[in-house]
Amino acid sequence: MSNRVSVNKEVTVTAVYFRGRGDLKSFPKRMEYNGQEYTFMESGLRFLIHKGQQLTQIFDMTDGMANYRLKFDDNDKLWTLMDISEAPRALA
């Protein structure tokens, strides 16, 4: 079981990558948090949440060491790091 730490702080996403055929979807590739830069593997998950006219995107990303859940608010154009958890270790 992973240790999940709630963060809920605004972060800066400094790079994105695109995935998909025809209808490209963007994912965070690199973010800055607490003066450090984190680079994600290109294997994230994206969830869309619609509330009326408001669209929020949730991303589950990993850098291989930890898992990160980020939220992007389409209205405010702000990124929020929601939480961090330890990445599962590979079985030997």
N, CA, C and O atoms as a DFTB+ gen file, in Angstrom:
368 C
 N C O
     1  1       0.849      -1.189       0.000
     2  2       0.000       0.000       0.000
     3  2       0.886       1.241       0.000
     4  3       1.907       1.260       0.687
     5  1       0.524       2.267      -0.746
     6  2       1.367       3.457      -0.855
     7  2       0.990       4.511       0.175
     8  3      -0.155       4.609       0.617
     9  1       1.987       5.286       0.534
    10  2       1.806       6.407       1.434
    11  2       1.413       7.616       0.599
    12  3       2.208       8.066      -0.226
    13  1       0.229       8.149       0.781
    14  2      -0.246       9.298       0.006
    15  2      -0.190      10.538       0.876
    16  3      -0.740      10.563       1.977
    17  1       0.488      11.581       0.370
    18  2       0.625      12.842       1.094
    19  2      -0.149      13.918       0.347
    20  3       0.121      14.182      -0.824
    21  1      -1.110      14.537       1.021
    22  2      -1.901      15.612       0.420
    23  2      -1.059      16.886       0.346
    24  3      -0.424      17.269       1.328
    25  1      -1.054      17.546      -0.827
    26  2      -0.259      18.761      -1.031
    27  2      -1.178      19.961      -1.271
    28  3      -1.132      20.933      -0.518
    29  1      -2.012      19.901      -2.315
    30  2      -2.938      20.977      -2.699
    31  2      -2.277      22.349      -2.802
    32  3      -2.717      23.316      -2.180
    33  1      -1.208      22.413      -3.605
    34  2      -0.503      23.682      -3.837
    35  2      -0.358      23.917      -5.329
    36  3      -0.202      22.980      -6.112
    37  1      -0.414      25.185      -5.705
    38  2      -0.241      25.556      -7.103
    39  2       1.197      25.266      -7.529
    40  3       2.140      25.544      -6.789
    41  1       1.354      24.701      -8.733
    42  2       2.678      24.405      -9.280
    43  2       2.756      24.967     -10.691
    44  3       1.749      25.360     -11.280
    45  1       3.978      24.997     -11.221
    46  2       4.194      25.438     -12.591
    47  2       4.553      24.233     -13.436
    48  3       5.528      23.540     -13.145
    49  1       3.783      23.975     -14.475
    50  2       4.109      22.931     -15.433
    51  2       4.902      23.612     -16.545
    52  3       4.397      24.503     -17.228
    53  1       6.164      23.176     -16.716
    54  2       7.083      23.844     -17.642
    55  2       7.190      23.159     -18.998
    56  3       7.781      23.714     -19.925
    57  1       6.622      21.950     -19.125
    58  2       6.629      21.251     -20.416
    59  2       5.457      20.275     -20.455
    60  3       5.044      19.739     -19.426
    61  1       4.935      20.056     -21.647
    62  2       3.855      19.088     -21.848
    63  2       4.240      18.180     -23.020
    64  3       5.126      18.514     -23.806
    65  1       3.571      17.038     -23.128
    66  2       3.720      16.177     -24.298
    67  2       2.320      15.838     -24.785
    68  3       1.338      16.025     -24.067
    69  1       2.240      15.341     -26.006
    70  2       0.949      15.041     -26.631
    71  2       0.873      13.564     -26.975
    72  3       1.867      12.934     -27.334
    73  1      -0.351      13.024     -26.855
    74  2      -0.584      11.611     -27.121
    75  2      -1.949      11.457     -27.778
    76  3      -2.860      12.247     -27.533
    77  1      -2.079      10.442     -28.607
    78  2      -3.365      10.168     -29.247
    79  2      -3.265      10.230     -30.753
    80  3      -2.337      10.814     -31.312
    81  1      -4.229       9.622     -31.389
    82  2      -4.277       9.637     -32.852
    83  2      -5.441      10.510     -33.292
    84  3      -6.584      10.297     -32.888
    85  1      -5.138      11.475     -34.109
    86  2      -6.190      12.366     -34.598
    87  2      -6.550      13.424     -33.579
    88  3      -6.365      14.615     -33.827
    89  1      -7.063      13.003     -32.432
    90  2      -7.468      13.934     -31.372
    91  2      -6.382      13.946     -30.293
    92  3      -6.484      13.228     -29.298
    93  1      -5.348      14.758     -30.490
    94  2      -4.223      14.800     -29.556
    95  2      -4.645      15.340     -28.189
    96  3      -5.408      16.301     -28.089
    97  1      -4.138      14.705     -27.160
    98  2      -4.396      15.141     -25.790
    99  2      -3.072      15.498     -25.154
   100  3      -2.075      14.805     -25.358
   101  1      -3.051      16.594     -24.370
   102  2      -1.809      17.017     -23.740
   103  2      -1.713      16.472     -22.315
   104  3      -2.718      16.304     -21.623
   105  1      -0.472      16.200     -21.899
   106  2      -0.160      15.699     -20.568
   107  2       1.025      16.486     -20.025
   108  3       1.876      16.919     -20.803
   109  1       1.105      16.684     -18.708
   110  2       2.277      17.360     -18.152
   111  2       3.519      16.487     -18.306
   112  3       3.467      15.280     -18.071
   113  1       4.627      17.093     -18.698
   114  2       5.899      16.374     -18.855
   115  2       6.884      16.771     -17.746
   116  3       7.657      15.941     -17.268
   117  1       6.846      18.054     -17.343
   118  2       7.776      18.546     -16.336
   119  2       7.084      19.596     -15.478
   120  3       6.323      20.420     -15.986
   121  1       7.352      19.562     -14.172
   122  2       6.775      20.579     -13.280
   123  2       7.815      21.060     -12.297
   124  3       8.789      20.367     -12.004
   125  1       7.592      22.268     -11.791
   126  2       8.415      22.838     -10.722
   127  2       7.566      22.892      -9.462
   128  3       6.439      23.387      -9.469
   129  1       8.140      22.366      -8.371
   130  2       7.452      22.365      -7.075
   131  2       8.503      22.486      -5.980
   132  3       9.473      21.729      -5.954
   133  1       8.310      23.430      -5.088
   134  2       9.220      23.643      -3.960
   135  2      10.667      23.818      -4.418
   136  3      11.584      23.297      -3.783
   137  1      10.876      24.540      -5.503
   138  2      12.225      24.824      -5.989
   139  2      12.903      23.664      -6.698
   140  3      14.077      23.766      -7.054
   141  1      12.194      22.564      -6.910
   142  2      12.754      21.420      -7.615
   143  2      11.980      21.167      -8.897
   144  3      10.806      21.518      -9.014
   145  1      12.658      20.554      -9.854
   146  2      12.019      20.211     -11.115
   147  2      11.819      18.695     -11.174
   148  3      12.718      17.928     -10.829
   149  1      10.642      18.274     -11.610
   150  2      10.293      16.865     -11.718
   151  2       9.928      16.576     -13.164
   152  3       9.145      17.312     -13.764
   153  1      10.491      15.504     -13.735
   154  2      10.195      15.109     -15.106
   155  2       9.427      13.793     -15.077
   156  3       9.875      12.808     -14.490
   157  1       8.274      13.796     -15.717
   158  2       7.406      12.629     -15.712
   159  2       7.685      11.718     -16.900
   160  3       8.101      12.169     -17.968
   161  1       7.444      10.417     -16.688
   162  2       7.493       9.455     -17.786
   163  2       6.257       9.690     -18.657
   164  3       5.246      10.200     -18.175
   165  1       6.336       9.325     -19.915
   166  2       5.208       9.531     -20.820
   167  2       4.246       8.355     -20.733
   168  3       4.043       7.630     -21.708
   169  1       3.657       8.174     -19.555
   170  2       2.728       7.056     -19.340
   171  2       1.608       7.445     -18.384
   172  3       1.116       6.607     -17.628
   173  1       1.209       8.699     -18.413
   174  2       0.209       9.176     -17.465
   175  2      -1.220       8.837     -17.837
   176  3      -1.520       8.451     -18.967
   177  1      -2.092       8.992     -16.850
   178  2      -3.532       8.833     -17.048
   179  2      -4.198      10.194     -16.933
   180  3      -3.752      11.049     -16.167
   181  1      -5.268      10.391     -17.696
   182  2      -5.990      11.670     -17.708
   183  2      -7.465      11.393     -17.488
   184  3      -8.048      10.520     -18.130
   185  1      -8.066      12.153     -16.566
   186  2      -9.496      12.052     -16.264
   187  2     -10.124      13.419     -16.465
   188  3      -9.530      14.437     -16.108
   189  1     -11.322      13.448     -17.036
   190  2     -12.052      14.712     -17.228
   191  2     -13.230      14.759     -16.275
   192  3     -13.961      13.781     -16.120
   193  1     -13.404      15.914     -15.634
   194  2     -14.538      16.122     -14.737
   195  2     -15.298      17.345     -15.237
   196  3     -14.747      18.444     -15.302
   197  1     -16.577      17.145     -15.592
   198  2     -17.435      18.239     -16.051
   199  2     -18.411      18.603     -14.938
   200  3     -19.103      17.742     -14.395
   201  1     -18.457      19.894     -14.607
   202  2     -19.475      20.418     -13.684
   203  2     -20.103      21.608     -14.387
   204  3     -19.555      22.710     -14.379
   205  1     -21.247      21.377     -14.989
   206  2     -21.872      22.446     -15.773
   207  2     -20.969      22.790     -16.941
   208  3     -20.625      21.919     -17.741
   209  1     -20.580      24.058     -17.047
   210  2     -19.680      24.512     -18.111
   211  2     -18.213      24.384     -17.722
   212  3     -17.334      24.578     -18.563
   213  1     -17.933      24.060     -16.457
   214  2     -16.553      23.985     -15.980
   215  2     -15.938      22.613     -16.272
   216  3     -16.549      21.577     -16.007
   217  1     -14.724      22.625     -16.821
   218  2     -13.993      21.403     -17.113
   219  2     -12.715      21.385     -16.286
   220  3     -11.933      22.336     -16.308
   221  1     -12.513      20.294     -15.559
   222  2     -11.292      20.098     -14.787
   223  2     -10.652      18.801     -15.261
   224  3     -11.332      17.793     -15.454
   225  1      -9.335      18.839     -15.446
   226  2      -8.598      17.653     -15.850
   227  2      -7.742      17.177     -14.676
   228  3      -7.071      17.980     -14.027
   229  1      -7.767      15.878     -14.408
   230  2      -6.952      15.268     -13.363
   231  2      -5.944      14.356     -14.061
   232  3      -6.310      13.580     -14.944
   233  1      -4.684      14.452     -13.666
   234  2      -3.619      13.647     -14.255
   235  2      -2.928      12.850     -13.168
   236  3      -2.559      13.399     -12.130
   237  1      -2.750      11.561     -13.398
   238  2      -1.938      10.710     -12.538
   239  2      -0.646      10.444     -13.293
   240  3      -0.650       9.784     -14.333
   241  1       0.463      10.962     -12.766
   242  2       1.754      10.886     -13.438
   243  2       2.780      10.239     -12.514
   244  3       2.574      10.158     -11.304
   245  1       3.891       9.779     -13.096
   246  2       4.989       9.228     -12.301
   247  2       6.318       9.677     -12.889
   248  3       6.440       9.912     -14.092
   249  1       7.315       9.791     -12.008
   250  2       8.682      10.034     -12.454
   251  2       9.530       8.789     -12.220
   252  3      10.752       8.821     -12.370
   253  1       8.871       7.692     -11.851
   254  2       9.553       6.438     -11.572
   255  2       9.860       6.242     -10.098
   256  3      10.039       5.111      -9.647
   257  1       9.923       7.321      -9.351
   258  2      10.205       7.270      -7.918
   259  2       8.941       7.502      -7.093
   260  3       8.770       6.919      -6.022
   261  1       8.062       8.357      -7.605
   262  2       6.828       8.708      -6.891
   263  2       5.716       8.918      -7.912
   264  3       5.971       9.117      -9.099
   265  1       4.477       8.870      -7.424
   266  2       3.295       9.157      -8.236
   267  2       2.768      10.526      -7.841
   268  3       2.799      10.899      -6.668
   269  1       2.289      11.266      -8.820
   270  2       1.803      12.629      -8.603
   271  2       0.415      12.758      -9.193
   272  3       0.170      12.308     -10.313
   273  1      -0.491      13.364      -8.455
   274  2      -1.825      13.667      -8.984
   275  2      -1.903      15.176      -9.144
   276  3      -1.784      15.928      -8.176
   277  1      -2.106      15.604     -10.392
   278  2      -2.206      17.026     -10.708
   279  2      -3.589      17.354     -11.225
   280  3      -4.258      16.517     -11.831
   281  1      -4.011      18.590     -10.976
   282  2      -5.302      19.067     -11.467
   283  2      -5.050      20.298     -12.313
   284  3      -4.290      21.187     -11.930
   285  1      -5.698      20.341     -13.471
   286  2      -5.643      21.526     -14.319
   287  2      -7.046      22.066     -14.467
   288  3      -7.935      21.372     -14.960
   289  1      -7.248      23.299     -14.044
   290  2      -8.541      23.967     -14.137
   291  2      -8.564      24.749     -15.440
   292  3      -7.827      25.724     -15.589
   293  1      -9.401      24.334     -16.386
   294  2      -9.471      24.980     -17.694
   295  2      -9.894      26.443     -17.614
   296  3      -9.462      27.250     -18.436
   297  1     -10.733      26.800     -16.640
   298  2     -11.189      28.193     -16.516
   299  2     -10.066      29.110     -16.045
   300  3      -9.833      30.165     -16.636
   301  1      -9.372      28.710     -14.981
   302  2      -8.328      29.554     -14.395
   303  2      -6.961      29.329     -15.025
   304  3      -6.046      30.129     -14.832
   305  1      -6.819      28.233     -15.784
   306  2      -5.536      27.854     -16.388
   307  2      -4.459      27.666     -15.318
   308  3      -3.304      28.042     -15.519
   309  1      -4.847      27.082     -14.180
   310  2      -3.922      26.852     -13.075
   311  2      -3.703      25.363     -12.858
   312  3      -4.629      24.561     -12.972
   313  1      -2.463      25.007     -12.543
   314  2      -2.096      23.642     -12.178
   315  2      -1.987      23.547     -10.669
   316  3      -1.415      24.426     -10.023
   317  1      -2.538      22.474     -10.104
   318  2      -2.453      22.213      -8.665
   319  2      -1.922      20.805      -8.460
   320  3      -2.434      19.846      -9.037
   321  1      -0.877      20.687      -7.622
   322  2      -0.392      19.372      -7.224
   323  2      -1.265      18.932      -6.060
   324  3      -1.180      19.490      -4.967
   325  1      -2.099      17.935      -6.295
   326  2      -3.052      17.502      -5.281
   327  2      -2.395      16.594      -4.242
   328  3      -2.565      16.794      -3.039
   329  1      -1.642      15.593      -4.713
   330  2      -0.961      14.716      -3.764
   331  2       0.200      13.984      -4.412
   332  3       0.334      13.935      -5.634
   333  1       1.042      13.410      -3.544
   334  2       2.208      12.624      -3.945
   335  2       2.134      11.306      -3.193
   336  3       1.787      11.279      -2.012
   337  1       2.461      10.209      -3.876
   338  2       2.525       8.916      -3.206
   339  2       3.728       8.134      -3.717
   340  3       4.216       8.372      -4.822
   341  1       4.186       7.219      -2.917
   342  2       5.329       6.387      -3.276
   343  2       4.958       5.487      -4.445
   344  3       3.879       4.894      -4.458
   345  1       5.844       5.385      -5.419
   346  2       5.601       4.502      -6.566
   347  2       5.782       3.062      -6.113
   348  3       6.694       2.768      -5.340
   349  1       4.920       2.155      -6.586
   350  2       5.080       0.739      -6.214
   351  2       6.414       0.206      -6.733
   352  3       6.855       0.561      -7.826
   353  1       7.031      -0.627      -5.956
   354  2       8.310      -1.217      -6.363
   355  2       8.056      -2.464      -7.205
   356  3       7.104      -3.212      -6.981
   357  1       8.926      -2.654      -8.166
   358  2       8.810      -3.840      -9.027
   359  2       9.145      -5.095      -8.237
   360  3      10.026      -5.082      -7.377
   361  1       8.435      -6.182      -8.535
   362  2       8.703      -7.453      -7.876
   363  2       9.948      -8.089      -8.462
   364  3      10.146      -8.062      -9.677
   365  1      10.784      -8.657      -7.622
   366  2      12.036      -9.271      -8.087
   367  2      11.783     -10.642      -8.673
   368  3      12.719     -11.307      -9.115
